[in-house]
């Protein structure tokens, strides 16, 4: 019976995203931002500092930096400078296809289905998102420059997530396998009907991969998961589901990331002991008729409590780009106990580290992408207003 359910539930080639590859060329002329207070994203603050970038990369920063002749100057006196913010879990650019059109409708190429009702996992079809121009992006105007985009949360393993700049530039098109435990997956399919059934199906897939009996795309993807070369990101909320995910990761040596984890603070010690990071968010969710009941343990102090327990934390919106950005998530987390610098790092360096892109973005340092935000008002505050947003050395928003 399990084999029958498995064949029905898991046709696993994990979803491949097709994103726009066009991106403006990095600005070639040398630019210097002078006079601002720089928050590097690593905990350091440099006052009255200069940051120089060229060809889309940061060249130097610090105090008493010599600025070469011919450099374009941006005056940041009295302003604050941070790395571009990162939303570590979103659905930006994705839209659901109405139920009558599911599965994929060939006559609606511009629409996207977040999950396939016939398979708990499906990855054979490309997904084409709708993206607004960078200069029109509401999120980019609030200082967000990079996002992780996940398939929908209705699948046990819903496909491959992608990391991208809000300019459309792809950072990693095979960033992680996104999955889900709990009510969202249980309610979307005829089988399995229990949490135990979901885990049994997933375990069987991993066991088959270990025994090298899993062929095709299934075998290749699960082999990457078993080797930890491809992260497994699981949307979980109840303390029990979180502990189940931790046990699964321990059993198969998975490179696990917990998404949402509304009840994470209840089992914070276990998460900290595992060394597994958590991408928290959104800070405000509905309960009962206004949202999933499994989020009953949700609290806006979740990030702070996890951080206090020693868990690596990033922040996210789990939004499609129409609601508030992760900049406000950081403000809310700070208001509920997350230290200011930890809140900043949760949307910059820590987020980049969890996403595996810390060698490119998330901090202000020589050699890093010139993803820079200039603020009027101290960052991570309700009165902070973006004055300029720079992505890969190009200004995409200026107030």
Secondary structure as UniProt FT lines:
FT   HELIX           2..9
FT   STRAND          16..18
FT   STRAND          31..39
FT   STRAND          45..54
FT   TURN            55..56
FT   STRAND          57..62
FT   TURN            69..70
FT   STRAND          72..75
FT   TURN            77..78
FT   STRAND          80..83
FT   STRAND          85..90
FT   TURN            92..93
FT   HELIX           99..101
FT   TURN            106..107
FT   TURN            109..110
FT   TURN            117..118
FT   STRAND          126..128
FT   HELIX           134..136
FT   HELIX           138..141
FT   TURN            142..143
FT   STRAND          144..149
FT   TURN            153..154
FT   STRAND          157..165
FT   TURN            166..167
FT   STRAND          170..180
FT   HELIX           183..186
FT   TURN            187..188
FT   HELIX           195..210
FT   TURN            211..212
FT   HELIX           216..226
FT   TURN            227..228
FT   STRAND          231..236
FT   HELIX           239..252
FT   STRAND          256..260
FT   TURN            262..263
FT   HELIX           264..267
FT   HELIX           268..274
FT   STRAND          277..280
FT   HELIX           288..290
FT   HELIX           293..295
FT   TURN            296..297
FT   TURN            300..301
FT   HELIX           302..308
FT   TURN            309..310
FT   STRAND          313..315
FT   HELIX           326..335
FT   TURN            336..337
FT   HELIX           340..346
FT   TURN            347..348
FT   HELIX           349..355
FT   TURN            358..360
FT   TURN            366..367
FT   STRAND          372..376
FT   TURN            382..383
FT   STRAND          385..391
FT   TURN            392..393
FT   STRAND          394..398
//
